[in-house]
Amino acid sequence: MADTNPVAEHEDIEEAIQYAKKYLEDILSFFGLNTDVHATTEDQEVIELDIPSTHLNGFLIGQHGDTVRSLQFIVSNALKNNNYRYTRVNVDVAEYKKQRADRLAETASDWVKKVQESGEPMDLNPMNAADRRTVHKVAADAGIKSESVGEGRDRHIVLKPAE
């Protein structure tokens, strides 16, 4: 039986990458920033969009990364609204997120050591999904259990010693 969906889904990751790259460059041009966004995908699931360092870094990152996360949300929704199969997007400005993840991974290693030494579980402060993924990875690599608990802005990780 023929597909009755009148709107075909875009299947090609390269097509999605090009659309996302152009869409983000168009948004940036509204702020007077005409720059070439570097677009790739590492795992064929997440489109990586890297904005090079400019005089607008602070503005584009925003307080606590709020603006860069908003840009990510807008580009992801544009892909969804245009029926792209690939809609997970990671936007980074001047490697802000990468450096933040590296710093968090170092701190998470310290938390993991404390849990291993004390044998006691540790509740961490609430954090966004990207930060939780970083901490889960560090915990898994160290062989201890980690679990996300709570809802919304209160969602946090509990680190537990391995049994």
C-alpha positions in Angstrom: 0.0 0.0 0.0 1.3 3.5 -0.9 2.4 5.9 1.8 -0.6 8.2 2.4 1.4 10.9 4.2 1.2 13.9 1.9 4.4 15.4 3.4 7.4 13.2 2.7 10.1 12.9 5.4 13.6 14.1 4.5 15.9 11.1 5.1 19.3 12.4 4.1 21.5 13.5 7.1 23.6 15.7 4.7 20.5 17.5 3.6 19.5 18.1 7.2 23.0 19.3 8.1 22.9 21.8 5.2 19.4 23.0 6.2 20.4 23.5 9.8 23.7 25.3 8.9 21.9 27.7 6.6 19.1 28.3 9.0 21.5 29.2 11.9 23.6 31.4 9.6 20.4 33.2 8.6 19.5 33.8 12.2 23.0 35.1 13.0 22.8 37.5 10.0 19.8 39.2 11.7 22.3 40.2 14.4 24.7 41.6 11.8 27.0 38.5 12.1 27.8 37.1 8.7 29.9 34.1 9.6 30.4 30.5 8.3 29.0 28.0 10.8 30.9 24.7 10.9 28.5 21.8 10.6 29.1 18.1 11.1 27.7 15.0 12.7 29.7 12.6 14.8 27.3 9.8 15.3 24.7 10.2 12.5 22.1 11.3 15.1 23.1 14.7 16.4 23.9 17.6 14.1 26.8 19.6 15.5 26.8 23.4 14.6 29.9 25.3 15.7 29.8 29.1 15.6 33.4 30.5 15.5 34.6 33.0 18.0 33.5 36.6 17.3 32.8 39.9 19.1 29.3 38.5 19.9 30.4 35.4 21.9 28.9 36.7 25.2 25.7 37.7 23.5 25.3 34.4 21.6 26.1 32.3 24.7 23.9 34.2 27.0 23.6 34.0 30.8 24.5 30.4 31.8 24.3 29.3 28.2 20.6 30.2 27.9 20.9 31.9 24.5 22.9 29.1 22.8 20.4 26.5 24.1 17.6 28.7 22.7 19.3 28.8 19.3 19.6 25.0 19.4 15.9 24.7 20.2 14.9 27.0 17.3 17.1 25.1 14.8 15.8 21.8 16.0 12.2 22.9 15.7 12.8 24.2 12.2 14.1 20.8 11.2 11.0 19.1 12.8 8.7 21.6 11.1 10.2 20.8 7.7 9.9 17.0 8.2 13.6 16.2 8.6 14.2 12.8 10.1 17.3 14.2 12.0 16.3 16.9 14.4 18.8 16.6 17.3 21.0 19.6 17.2 23.9 20.8 19.3 24.9 24.4 18.8 28.2 25.6 20.3 29.7 29.1 20.4 33.6 29.4 20.4 33.7 25.9 22.0 31.9 27.2 25.1 30.0 24.0 25.6 33.0 21.8 25.0 35.1 23.7 27.6 32.2 23.7 30.0 31.8 19.9 29.6 35.5 19.3 30.1 35.5 21.4 33.4 32.3 19.5 34.5 34.0 16.2 33.8 36.9 17.1 36.0 34.5 18.1 38.9 32.5 14.9 38.3 35.7 12.9 38.7 36.2 14.4 42.1 32.5 13.6 43.1 33.0 10.0 41.9 36.2 9.6 44.0 34.3 10.9 47.1 31.5 8.4 46.5 34.1 5.6 46.0 36.0 6.5 49.2 33.0 7.1 51.4 30.8 4.3 50.1 27.9 6.8 50.5 25.5 8.0 47.8 25.8 11.6 46.8 23.0 13.9 45.6 24.1 16.5 43.1 22.6 19.9 42.4 20.0 20.0 39.6 21.5 20.4 36.1 20.5 20.5 32.5 20.3 17.3 30.3 23.7 17.9 28.6 25.5 18.3 31.9 23.7 15.2 33.3 24.9 13.2 30.3 28.5 14.3 31.0 28.3 13.3 34.6 26.6 9.9 33.7 29.5 9.2 31.3 32.2 10.0 33.9 30.4 7.8 36.5 30.0 4.9 34.1 33.7 5.1 33.1 34.7 4.9 36.7 32.4 2.0 37.4 29.9 3.6 39.7 26.2 3.9 39.4 24.4 7.2 38.5 20.7 7.9 38.3 18.7 10.9 37.3 15.9 11.7 39.6 13.3 14.4 39.9 11.3 16.4 37.3 11.9 19.5 35.3 14.3 22.1 36.8 14.7 19.9 39.9 16.1 16.9 37.9 19.4 15.9 39.4 21.8 13.0 39.6 22.4 10.6 42.5 25.8 8.9 42.4 25.9 5.5 44.1 28.8 3.3 44.9 29.1 0.1 42.9 27.8 -3.0 44.7 
